[in-house]
């Protein structure tokens, strides 16, 4: 990884922090992207970039700043993600799980794609999850904003959907970038003991209860690090990995029509006036 420039989202804690640190130790120039300035400042020896992934404008601002500061990008690791026990809205007026876990991946990759292309061979690694596999994770194009939220368990459903959306997006982007030298793969880190779900109501309580049986962040980060750096993955694209081997995703993730439809819907959402701005314009 010597001489490579790597951008890691969600790099101030958990598997993102571990992956960023290890890639840096491998010789990469790692830029840690996070929301909290204090947590970013606490990362020793790490180059940082502040960004609130719940804001489309801030994603665009951060991507612009990155391109001013760096003339290449060899790896984009989309790792940041959240789970919520109640329905919240992002700064743009979109459901928060969908906004942070999917739209942020989608928009950040789009904003940095020109730099990834000129830096090829380069990689985009999207952190998905096997939480996408149960039936509640079925992606519904008619309800991307998770409006049918009735209780705490719907937070888990929204998270599962967003992780399936990560897979749909990864496979569609991989196909669109074939022949460019930019590869796109998704990874499942496994069930990891981090602070990720601790504040998510009843789910946080469950997470604490099963904590002793979960992977450590160091263990969970291994497939991420491998997907970002392994020489044997040069040119490999459109795959889904767990424990450093390819696995099959849930069947819906391979639906090409759904991949295209989600892409088109996401493109429209990130480019049109947001519900929040429309509300402000028309009180």
Backbone bond lengths (Angstrom), bond angles and torsions (degrees), N, CA, C in turn:
res aa  C-N    CA-C-N  psi(-1)  N-CA   C-N-CA  omega(-1)  CA-C   N-CA-C  phi
1 X - - - 1.469 - - 1.522 112.56 -
2 X 1.313 117.24 2.71 1.455 119.83 -178.68 1.527 110.56 -60.28
3 X 1.326 115.78 128.63 1.452 120.79 179.30 1.515 114.22 87.29
4 X 1.339 117.62 -6.71 1.456 121.21 179.77 1.532 110.36 -85.14
5 X 1.328 115.74 143.80 1.462 121.33 175.34 1.522 107.76 -105.57
6 X 1.342 116.03 126.56 1.463 122.35 -174.32 1.523 109.35 -126.39
7 X 1.324 116.49 133.49 1.464 121.95 175.03 1.528 108.08 -111.27
8 X 1.325 116.51 124.36 1.468 122.28 -178.14 1.522 108.80 -119.34
9 X 1.328 117.78 120.94 1.463 120.49 175.01 1.522 109.73 -89.07
10 X 1.331 115.18 152.97 1.460 118.96 -176.40 1.508 111.88 63.57
11 X 1.327 116.30 40.64 1.466 121.06 -170.99 1.516 113.99 -95.24
12 X 1.331 118.12 7.92 1.467 119.09 -178.08 1.520 113.32 -94.79
13 X 1.331 117.55 -4.99 1.464 119.58 -179.83 1.520 110.02 -158.87
14 X 1.341 115.72 168.22 1.454 121.52 172.12 1.509 115.30 58.83
15 X 1.335 115.59 -146.19 1.457 120.28 -175.71 1.523 112.21 -67.08
16 X 1.323 117.50 -28.25 1.462 119.96 177.63 1.513 111.82 -65.32
17 X 1.328 116.07 -41.53 1.467 120.46 178.82 1.518 110.59 -66.07
18 X 1.333 116.73 -42.38 1.462 120.77 178.74 1.527 110.53 -63.14
19 X 1.331 116.51 -46.22 1.464 120.37 -178.85 1.519 110.89 -62.76
20 X 1.328 116.97 -44.02 1.467 120.28 179.91 1.524 110.83 -60.74
21 X 1.330 116.51 -44.28 1.460 120.08 -179.56 1.514 112.63 -64.86
22 X 1.323 117.03 -41.28 1.462 120.23 -178.22 1.525 110.91 -70.39
23 X 1.318 118.03 -40.96 1.468 120.56 178.40 1.534 110.42 -63.75
24 X 1.317 116.03 -35.29 1.461 119.51 176.14 1.527 110.42 -66.22
25 X 1.343 116.35 -41.82 1.469 119.54 178.41 1.526 111.40 -65.01
26 X 1.337 116.70 -25.62 1.461 120.80 177.93 1.532 112.53 -79.86
27 X 1.325 116.06 -1.92 1.455 119.42 175.46 1.502 115.61 110.86
28 X 1.327 118.18 -4.99 1.460 120.46 -178.69 1.525 111.02 -76.05
29 X 1.303 114.98 154.47 1.457 121.62 170.59 1.526 105.79 -92.12
30 X 1.314 116.72 104.60 1.462 121.73 -170.74 1.523 110.48 -101.80
31 X 1.316 115.18 131.52 1.457 122.06 174.46 1.528 107.13 -108.81
32 X 1.314 116.32 117.99 1.462 122.08 -178.14 1.520 109.27 -92.89
33 X 1.319 116.26 120.52 1.461 121.04 178.69 1.519 109.58 -102.43
34 X 1.327 116.29 130.06 1.458 120.99 179.82 1.509 110.95 -155.04
35 X 1.326 116.28 167.06 1.466 121.84 -176.23 1.523 112.31 -87.33
36 X 1.338 116.97 -36.18 1.463 122.02 -171.43 1.534 110.93 -92.75
37 X 1.341 118.06 113.81 1.470 120.51 -179.31 1.526 113.04 -58.58
38 X 1.336 117.30 -36.51 1.471 119.90 -179.17 1.523 111.13 -65.93
39 X 1.327 117.24 -41.27 1.458 120.55 178.77 1.529 110.64 -68.24
40 X 1.320 116.93 -36.39 1.463 119.98 177.13 1.528 110.52 -64.58
41 X 1.331 116.43 -42.00 1.464 120.68 -179.24 1.527 111.70 -65.01
42 X 1.336 116.35 -24.69 1.467 120.46 -178.57 1.524 112.96 -80.38
43 X 1.325 117.94 -7.96 1.462 121.05 179.26 1.527 109.23 -79.17
44 X 1.281 116.46 108.34 1.461 120.91 -174.77 1.526 111.65 -70.45
45 X 1.320 115.07 128.47 1.455 121.28 174.88 1.512 115.59 67.73
46 X 1.331 116.98 14.10 1.463 120.40 -175.62 1.525 110.17 -105.93
47 X 1.323 117.20 137.15 1.459 120.53 170.44 1.521 107.77 -76.36
48 X 1.323 117.52 140.70 1.459 120.30 -171.64 1.524 112.14 -130.20
49 X 1.332 114.15 160.56 1.459 122.11 177.43 1.519 107.19 -146.55
50 X 1.327 116.95 119.30 1.457 120.85 -178.83 1.520 110.26 -83.13
51 X 1.343 115.96 136.25 1.462 119.70 178.96 1.525 109.65 -162.08
52 X 1.317 115.78 134.24 1.456 121.91 172.26 1.524 107.13 -95.38
53 X 1.323 116.46 107.68 1.458 120.90 -175.94 1.520 112.74 -73.22
54 X 1.329 117.87 -3.15 1.459 121.24 174.09 1.529 111.47 -88.41
55 X 1.329 116.57 5.66 1.461 121.55 179.96 1.517 109.82 -126.88
56 X 1.325 116.98 118.21 1.464 120.61 179.02 1.522 110.88 -63.23
57 X 1.328 116.90 -38.08 1.465 120.44 179.57 1.522 110.52 -64.51
58 X 1.327 116.94 -38.52 1.464 119.41 -178.82 1.526 110.68 -72.05
59 X 1.328 117.58 -33.64 1.467 120.31 174.90 1.526 109.75 -61.88
60 X 1.310 116.54 -45.00 1.473 120.29 178.78 1.526 110.46 -63.79
61 X 1.327 116.92 -41.01 1.465 120.66 179.07 1.523 110.92 -63.49
62 X 1.334 117.11 -44.23 1.459 120.76 -179.17 1.519 111.49 -66.01
63 X 1.338 116.81 -40.80 1.464 120.15 178.46 1.522 110.44 -63.40
64 X 1.329 116.50 -40.97 1.467 120.82 177.99 1.527 110.67 -62.80
65 X 1.329 116.00 -43.32 1.464 120.39 178.80 1.523 110.89 -64.08
66 X 1.337 116.31 -40.50 1.464 119.59 178.58 1.529 110.10 -59.99
67 X 1.320 116.96 -43.63 1.467 119.94 -177.45 1.521 112.39 -70.40
68 X 1.313 116.79 -24.43 1.460 119.40 173.67 1.523 111.48 -73.02
69 X 1.333 116.27 -35.97 1.457 121.71 -175.30 1.524 113.62 -84.48
70 X 1.337 116.61 -30.37 1.465 120.21 -173.77 1.523 110.39 -128.53
71 X 1.292 116.05 141.65 1.460 121.51 -177.20 1.524 112.37 -101.14
72 X 1.331 116.50 6.00 1.465 120.55 178.22 1.526 108.76 -153.11
73 X 1.326 115.61 158.39 1.464 122.75 172.57 1.525 107.16 -148.86
74 X 1.315 115.50 114.78 1.465 120.51 -176.08 1.525 113.22 -98.40
75 X 1.332 116.84 -26.69 1.465 120.15 178.69 1.527 109.14 -142.96
76 X 1.326 116.15 127.54 1.459 122.01 168.80 1.523 107.16 -110.42
77 X 1.319 116.93 115.16 1.459 122.17 178.16 1.525 108.56 -105.18
78 X 1.326 116.00 101.29 1.463 122.11 176.88 1.522 108.19 -83.01
79 X 1.319 115.47 97.35 1.464 120.77 -174.38 1.523 113.44 -113.81
80 X 1.327 117.76 -29.91 1.461 120.55 -172.87 1.523 111.59 -60.33
81 X 1.323 115.43 141.71 1.458 120.40 177.85 1.516 110.17 -164.69
82 X 1.327 115.47 159.79 1.460 120.08 -178.73 1.522 110.52 -143.01
83 X 1.319 114.92 160.38 1.462 121.99 173.64 1.528 107.12 -134.68
84 X 1.326 117.20 142.92 1.456 121.50 -173.52 1.530 110.37 -130.55
85 X 1.342 116.71 146.25 1.459 119.80 -179.40 1.523 112.30 -93.29
86 X 1.344 117.02 -4.96 1.453 120.59 172.89 1.521 108.73 -142.44
87 X 1.311 115.32 160.34 1.466 120.15 -175.83 1.533 109.71 -76.51
88 X 1.321 115.09 118.62 1.452 122.46 178.19 1.523 108.94 -119.43
89 X 1.320 116.22 160.34 1.460 121.10 177.87 1.519 109.99 -113.50
90 X 1.322 115.85 143.73 1.460 121.44 176.59 1.524 109.47 -74.42
91 X 1.314 116.15 176.80 1.462 120.79 178.48 1.522 111.90 -61.87
92 X 1.316 116.24 -22.35 1.464 120.80 179.58 1.522 112.75 -93.21
93 X 1.330 116.55 -1.83 1.448 120.11 178.75 1.512 114.71 90.45
94 X 1.330 117.15 12.35 1.464 120.82 177.54 1.521 109.93 -98.09
95 X 1.337 115.95 153.35 1.465 119.66 178.20 1.530 109.21 -57.03
96 X 1.325 115.90 133.22 1.461 121.14 -166.61 1.531 113.81 -62.68
97 X 1.328 118.26 -41.71 1.464 119.88 -179.10 1.517 110.53 -61.63
98 X 1.311 116.22 -46.85 1.457 121.95 178.93 1.529 110.76 -63.21
99 X 1.328 116.45 -41.20 1.461 120.88 -177.41 1.525 112.32 -65.76
100 X 1.347 116.46 -48.38 1.469 120.26 -175.02 1.526 111.92 -78.86
101 X 1.328 116.45 -41.56 1.466 119.71 -172.33 1.522 113.62 -84.90
102 X 1.322 118.10 -25.56 1.469 119.50 179.55 1.527 113.48 -117.58
103 X 1.332 117.45 -58.07 1.466 118.54 -174.81 1.526 112.29 -60.40
104 X 1.330 117.09 -34.64 1.469 119.70 178.78 1.523 110.85 -65.08
105 X 1.344 117.68 -42.62 1.468 120.91 175.15 1.522 109.73 -57.66
106 X 1.330 114.38 -48.73 1.464 121.08 -175.08 1.526 110.94 -61.36
107 X 1.327 117.02 -51.48 1.463 120.17 -174.59 1.524 112.19 -70.75
108 X 1.323 118.17 -41.62 1.467 119.62 -179.13 1.522 110.70 -61.86
109 X 1.326 116.38 -41.55 1.470 119.64 177.82 1.522 110.68 -62.78
110 X 1.333 117.27 -41.89 1.464 120.26 179.58 1.528 111.42 -63.05
111 X 1.324 116.06 -43.65 1.457 120.92 -176.92 1.532 112.65 -67.57
112 X 1.326 116.92 -26.41 1.470 120.61 -177.31 1.525 113.07 -105.05
113 X 1.320 116.79 3.63 1.462 120.27 -172.66 1.527 112.73 -64.79
114 X 1.323 117.16 -37.00 1.461 118.83 179.13 1.524 111.09 -61.57
115 X 1.328 117.00 -39.40 1.461 121.27 179.79 1.531 110.79 -71.19
116 X 1.311 117.30 -38.54 1.469 120.94 176.23 1.525 110.96 -63.04
117 X 1.312 116.65 -40.03 1.474 120.82 179.25 1.529 111.02 -63.34
118 X 1.312 117.05 -46.71 1.465 119.94 -177.89 1.527 112.32 -72.81
119 X 1.348 116.83 -15.21 1.465 121.32 179.72 1.523 112.45 -97.96
120 X 1.331 117.21 1.34 1.473 121.40 -174.86 1.534 111.45 -56.34
121 X 1.377 115.63 145.07 1.458 127.44 6.13 1.530 111.88 -72.24
122 X 1.328 115.00 131.95 1.460 121.30 -178.32 1.521 108.89 -140.47
123 X 1.337 114.95 168.97 1.464 119.57 -173.59 1.519 112.00 -136.87
124 X 1.318 115.15 143.68 1.455 122.83 166.44 1.526 106.55 -114.83
125 X 1.312 116.06 124.51 1.467 121.36 178.73 1.520 107.44 -119.61
126 X 1.328 116.70 118.83 1.453 122.60 -179.24 1.523 110.04 -106.75
127 X 1.319 116.40 126.94 1.463 120.53 179.30 1.529 108.73 -83.56
128 X 1.313 115.70 110.86 1.460 122.90 176.39 1.520 107.77 -103.15
129 X 1.327 117.68 -152.00 1.462 119.70 -179.96 1.514 110.09 -169.89
130 X 1.323 115.22 150.09 1.455 120.02 172.67 1.529 111.71 -73.12
131 X 1.332 116.74 -4.48 1.466 119.87 170.05 1.521 110.80 -62.37
132 X 1.323 116.00 -15.48 1.464 121.42 178.23 1.525 112.55 -74.37
133 X 1.334 117.22 -13.03 1.461 120.02 -169.90 1.532 115.11 -76.09
134 X 1.344 120.65 -40.87 1.461 119.00 -178.82 1.527 113.00 -60.33
135 X 1.322 116.13 157.08 1.461 121.82 -176.20 1.539 114.06 -55.73
136 X 1.340 120.63 -36.70 1.471 119.28 178.20 1.525 113.77 -58.47
137 X 1.335 117.07 -14.78 1.456 120.29 179.17 1.522 114.05 -83.37
138 X 1.315 118.28 3.72 1.462 121.27 179.61 1.530 110.01 -57.55
139 X 1.328 116.30 128.38 1.468 120.67 179.75 1.520 109.38 -78.56
140 X 1.319 115.78 129.40 1.458 123.14 -179.24 1.524 108.09 -117.73
141 X 1.325 117.17 105.69 1.458 120.97 -178.10 1.524 112.62 -61.51
142 X 1.322 116.13 -24.55 1.461 120.09 -179.71 1.525 112.23 -79.33
143 X 1.330 117.43 -9.58 1.462 120.57 -178.07 1.518 111.24 -143.47
144 X 1.322 116.84 51.92 1.458 121.06 179.25 1.531 111.84 -63.58
145 X 1.328 116.79 -24.40 1.464 120.79 -177.66 1.531 112.64 -89.29
146 X 1.332 116.84 8.19 1.471 121.01 175.90 1.535 112.07 51.77
147 X 1.327 115.83 51.84 1.463 120.71 -176.34 1.526 112.51 -75.96
148 X 1.330 117.29 -15.75 1.464 119.77 -177.16 1.531 111.90 -89.25
149 X 1.309 116.30 35.85 1.463 123.00 -177.28 1.527 109.39 -76.24
150 X 1.326 117.19 121.69 1.456 120.70 -178.21 1.532 112.97 -120.39
151 X 1.315 117.56 -23.82 1.461 119.41 -177.57 1.510 111.83 -164.16
152 X 1.350 116.18 -174.44 1.452 122.12 -175.01 1.515 114.07 -59.02
153 X 1.326 117.07 -34.87 1.457 119.00 -178.43 1.526 112.36 -66.58
154 X 1.313 116.21 -21.67 1.462 119.03 177.45 1.526 111.43 -68.41
155 X 1.330 117.13 -20.89 1.458 120.06 174.28 1.515 111.21 -64.54
156 X 1.329 115.91 -39.50 1.453 120.48 177.31 1.522 110.83 -68.77
157 X 1.329 116.31 -37.89 1.471 120.46 177.59 1.535 110.40 -63.69
158 X 1.325 116.56 -44.08 1.460 120.61 179.43 1.524 110.89 -62.83
159 X 1.341 115.93 -39.74 1.463 119.53 177.96 1.526 110.80 -64.54
160 X 1.346 116.96 -45.27 1.461 121.08 179.43 1.523 110.80 -59.19
161 X 1.319 116.25 -42.64 1.471 120.10 177.73 1.528 111.18 -61.05
162 X 1.327 116.02 -44.17 1.464 119.14 -177.27 1.528 111.28 -63.91
163 X 1.331 116.77 -34.63 1.459 119.67 178.96 1.531 111.12 -72.45
164 X 1.327 117.35 -31.08 1.461 119.75 173.98 1.536 109.34 -70.97
165 X 1.322 116.76 -35.21 1.459 120.88 176.13 1.526 111.00 -64.10
166 X 1.341 116.97 -35.45 1.468 120.18 174.63 1.521 111.28 -58.13
167 X 1.325 116.83 -40.63 1.462 121.46 179.80 1.526 111.06 -69.15
168 X 1.319 116.70 -47.17 1.469 120.54 178.50 1.523 110.37 -57.08
169 X 1.326 116.44 -45.40 1.459 121.60 179.36 1.525 111.78 -63.86
170 X 1.327 116.75 -43.80 1.470 120.73 -178.45 1.524 111.18 -60.64
171 X 1.334 116.48 -45.86 1.464 119.87 -176.81 1.524 111.30 -69.94
172 X 1.328 117.54 -36.47 1.465 120.32 178.07 1.525 110.53 -68.77
173 X 1.328 117.26 -44.42 1.463 120.33 179.69 1.518 110.88 -64.66
174 X 1.325 117.41 -39.08 1.464 120.57 178.03 1.525 110.55 -58.90
175 X 1.312 116.60 -42.81 1.461 120.06 -179.84 1.532 111.17 -66.97
176 X 1.316 116.81 -40.15 1.461 120.66 -179.74 1.531 112.52 -67.38
177 X 1.343 116.53 -25.37 1.467 120.39 -177.16 1.519 113.70 -101.07
178 X 1.319 117.81 8.19 1.463 120.39 178.96 1.527 110.25 -56.92
179 X 1.336 115.34 132.27 1.458 120.59 178.36 1.513 114.73 87.04
180 X 1.341 118.41 -2.36 1.463 120.43 -178.30 1.520 112.64 -94.21
181 X 1.337 117.25 -12.74 1.455 120.29 -175.24 1.517 112.74 89.64
182 X 1.348 117.01 -2.23 1.469 121.48 176.17 1.527 107.71 -101.91
183 X 1.320 116.80 119.37 1.462 120.46 178.98 1.524 109.92 -100.80
184 X 1.327 115.28 154.06 1.469 121.47 -179.53 1.521 108.51 -134.48
185 X 1.311 116.25 121.67 1.464 120.68 177.58 1.523 109.93 -136.62
186 X 1.337 115.55 156.43 1.458 122.04 177.06 1.517 109.10 -113.17
187 X 1.326 116.28 152.18 1.462 120.71 179.49 1.525 110.39 -134.90
188 X 1.307 115.19 149.52 1.467 122.88 171.22 1.522 106.95 -110.03
189 X 1.335 118.36 118.26 1.464 119.65 -177.63 1.522 113.92 -78.36
190 X 1.334 116.81 -16.39 1.452 120.23 -173.15 1.521 109.93 96.17
191 X 1.328 117.59 171.79 1.471 120.68 177.78 1.525 110.17 -75.92
192 X 1.315 116.35 112.40 1.462 121.28 -170.33 1.523 110.99 -113.26
193 X 1.315 116.36 139.24 1.460 121.84 177.27 1.524 109.56 -84.10
194 X 1.324 115.98 96.64 1.464 122.30 176.09 1.526 107.44 -137.16
195 X 1.315 117.08 -177.84 1.459 121.33 177.12 1.509 112.62 -81.73
196 X 1.307 116.48 7.38 1.464 123.74 -173.72 1.523 113.66 -49.43
197 X 1.347 117.52 -49.00 1.466 120.63 -173.94 1.525 112.99 -110.21
198 X 1.314 116.99 8.04 1.457 119.62 -170.99 1.535 113.64 -62.69
199 X 1.326 117.58 -28.15 1.452 120.17 -177.41 1.524 112.47 -96.42
200 X 1.330 116.31 4.95 1.466 120.08 -173.94 1.529 111.95 -88.84
201 X 1.342 116.68 56.22 1.452 121.36 173.13 1.516 113.72 54.49
202 X 1.344 115.68 -131.07 1.464 121.33 -177.55 1.518 111.87 -60.99
203 X 1.357 116.68 -31.04 1.456 119.35 179.45 1.526 110.81 -65.76
204 X 1.336 116.14 -36.10 1.458 119.51 176.80 1.515 111.85 -61.15
205 X 1.337 115.61 -38.83 1.468 119.80 178.41 1.525 111.10 -65.09
206 X 1.329 115.95 -42.39 1.469 120.32 176.74 1.521 110.31 -62.67
207 X 1.339 116.10 -43.49 1.463 121.31 -178.35 1.522 111.02 -60.04
208 X 1.338 116.30 -40.65 1.465 120.05 178.54 1.528 110.79 -67.59
209 X 1.316 116.34 -36.15 1.465 120.77 -178.55 1.523 111.84 -65.63
210 X 1.340 116.28 -41.48 1.463 119.43 -176.93 1.525 112.36 -91.95
211 X 1.341 116.08 4.38 1.457 120.99 -176.78 1.516 116.20 -46.70
212 X 1.353 118.32 -43.98 1.470 119.64 -178.17 1.527 113.92 -62.15
213 X 1.336 117.02 -18.01 1.462 120.29 -177.00 1.533 112.37 -99.50
214 X 1.327 116.91 -0.05 1.457 120.93 -177.31 1.529 111.41 -91.53
215 X 1.323 115.75 162.87 1.460 121.30 176.53 1.521 110.29 -72.43
216 X 1.307 116.24 152.62 1.463 119.86 171.36 1.528 108.20 -76.74
217 X 1.342 117.77 159.32 1.468 119.28 175.90 1.527 112.07 -56.42
218 X 1.330 116.67 -35.20 1.468 120.17 178.93 1.527 111.09 -63.42
219 X 1.323 116.24 -39.57 1.465 119.78 177.65 1.527 110.97 -71.02
220 X 1.328 116.72 -44.13 1.461 120.52 -177.26 1.513 113.68 -65.91
221 X 1.324 116.96 -26.76 1.464 120.61 -176.92 1.524 113.26 -79.73
222 X 1.321 118.49 -12.17 1.459 120.39 -171.17 1.531 113.65 -60.89
223 X 1.332 117.51 -42.37 1.463 118.87 -179.48 1.521 110.89 -69.90
224 X 1.341 117.43 -33.19 1.467 120.68 176.51 1.529 109.84 -61.69
225 X 1.326 115.02 -49.33 1.469 120.49 -178.09 1.528 110.03 -60.87
226 X 1.302 116.22 -44.19 1.474 122.22 179.73 1.522 110.88 -61.96
227 X 1.340 117.01 -44.79 1.466 120.16 -178.68 1.524 111.64 -65.22
228 X 1.321 116.37 -29.09 1.468 120.63 179.56 1.528 113.00 -80.39
229 X 1.323 117.26 -23.32 1.464 119.08 -166.96 1.525 116.56 -128.15
230 X 1.328 118.85 -19.73 1.461 120.41 -171.07 1.525 112.72 -63.00
231 X 1.339 118.30 124.05 1.470 120.54 178.53 1.525 112.80 -58.83
232 X 1.338 117.04 -32.47 1.462 119.88 -177.29 1.525 113.04 -69.59
233 X 1.344 117.02 -10.18 1.466 119.96 178.30 1.528 112.30 -96.31
234 X 1.315 116.77 4.48 1.471 119.85 177.23 1.529 109.30 -59.37
235 X 1.321 116.30 120.77 1.457 121.18 179.55 1.520 114.64 86.02
236 X 1.332 117.86 -8.17 1.474 121.34 179.45 1.524 108.88 -82.65
237 X 1.327 117.32 128.31 1.465 120.10 -175.53 1.517 111.08 -145.35
238 X 1.338 115.00 158.46 1.452 120.99 177.61 1.518 114.05 71.30
239 X 1.332 117.49 30.10 1.462 121.57 -177.64 1.525 110.98 -115.32
240 X 1.337 114.43 167.35 1.465 122.89 178.69 1.519 107.24 -129.48
241 X 1.341 116.86 124.34 1.453 121.46 -171.71 1.528 112.74 -121.19
242 X 1.322 114.82 146.91 1.464 123.53 171.95 1.518 107.53 -147.72
243 X 1.314 116.07 134.26 1.465 122.26 -177.62 1.529 111.06 53.79
244 X 1.323 116.02 40.00 1.467 124.26 175.59 1.529 112.95 62.79
245 X 1.310 115.96 30.81 1.463 119.62 174.15 1.523 108.77 -144.48
246 X 1.315 115.71 154.88 1.454 119.73 -179.31 1.525 110.44 -73.88
247 X 1.317 116.29 137.80 1.458 122.30 172.95 1.524 108.63 -128.55
248 X 1.319 116.29 163.27 1.455 121.14 176.24 1.518 109.25 -86.98
249 X 1.316 115.52 135.57 1.454 120.93 175.66 1.525 109.54 -81.40
250 X 1.313 116.41 175.16 1.450 121.65 175.47 1.536 108.58 -60.02
251 X 1.333 119.33 142.01 1.471 121.57 -173.98 1.521 114.48 -52.41
252 X 1.332 118.81 -37.92 1.462 119.67 -177.65 1.526 112.21 -60.26
253 X 1.325 117.38 -27.44 1.462 120.76 -178.22 1.523 112.24 -64.72
254 X 1.341 117.97 -19.26 1.464 121.72 -178.34 1.536 112.34 -98.19
255 X 1.316 116.96 6.66 1.465 121.95 178.76 1.527 109.03 -74.54
256 X 1.321 117.06 104.82 1.466 120.71 -173.99 1.526 112.67 -64.70
257 X 1.308 116.62 -36.08 1.461 118.83 178.62 1.522 110.69 -65.92
258 X 1.324 116.53 -39.32 1.458 120.41 177.70 1.526 110.82 -68.95
259 X 1.329 117.05 -38.32 1.460 120.41 176.23 1.526 110.70 -57.32
260 X 1.319 115.85 -47.86 1.469 120.64 -179.64 1.518 111.22 -65.79
261 X 1.322 116.54 -40.46 1.462 120.29 -178.24 1.532 110.89 -66.36
262 X 1.342 116.80 -41.63 1.460 119.92 177.42 1.521 110.02 -64.99
263 X 1.318 117.15 -40.64 1.465 121.14 177.17 1.529 110.40 -57.93
264 X 1.324 116.29 -49.51 1.467 120.57 -178.00 1.525 111.46 -63.37
265 X 1.338 116.36 -41.19 1.458 119.98 178.90 1.530 111.01 -65.24
266 X 1.331 116.11 -41.07 1.467 120.64 -179.93 1.520 110.61 -66.37
267 X 1.303 116.40 -42.15 1.465 121.33 178.77 1.524 110.39 -59.72
268 X 1.312 115.79 -42.64 1.464 120.35 179.13 1.520 110.83 -64.81
269 X 1.328 117.83 -43.14 1.457 121.72 -177.41 1.524 112.88 -65.69
270 X 1.333 117.18 -38.60 1.471 118.28 -177.66 1.517 112.29 -79.40
271 X 1.313 117.28 -14.19 1.466 120.20 -176.35 1.518 114.43 -108.30
272 X 1.338 117.85 -15.97 1.453 119.47 -179.67 1.524 110.20 -91.51
273 X 1.350 117.47 161.68 1.469 119.24 173.63 1.520 109.61 -57.24
274 X 1.310 116.28 131.79 1.464 120.16 -175.36 1.523 111.07 -74.12
275 X 1.334 117.62 159.37 1.463 120.37 175.79 1.523 112.32 -55.66
276 X 1.330 116.68 -37.15 1.462 120.02 -179.07 1.530 111.04 -65.10
277 X 1.332 116.90 -43.64 1.468 119.74 -179.81 1.517 110.95 -68.43
278 X 1.316 116.75 -33.99 1.449 120.09 177.78 1.519 110.91 -67.69
279 X 1.326 116.06 -36.02 1.458 119.82 177.82 1.520 110.54 -65.89
280 X 1.326 115.84 -40.98 1.462 119.27 178.92 1.528 111.33 -66.63
281 X 1.350 115.68 -36.13 1.464 119.10 -176.96 1.529 111.64 -74.49
282 X 1.334 116.45 -26.15 1.464 120.46 -176.47 1.532 108.77 -130.11
283 X 1.331 116.86 77.08 1.471 119.37 -176.34 1.530 111.34 -65.89
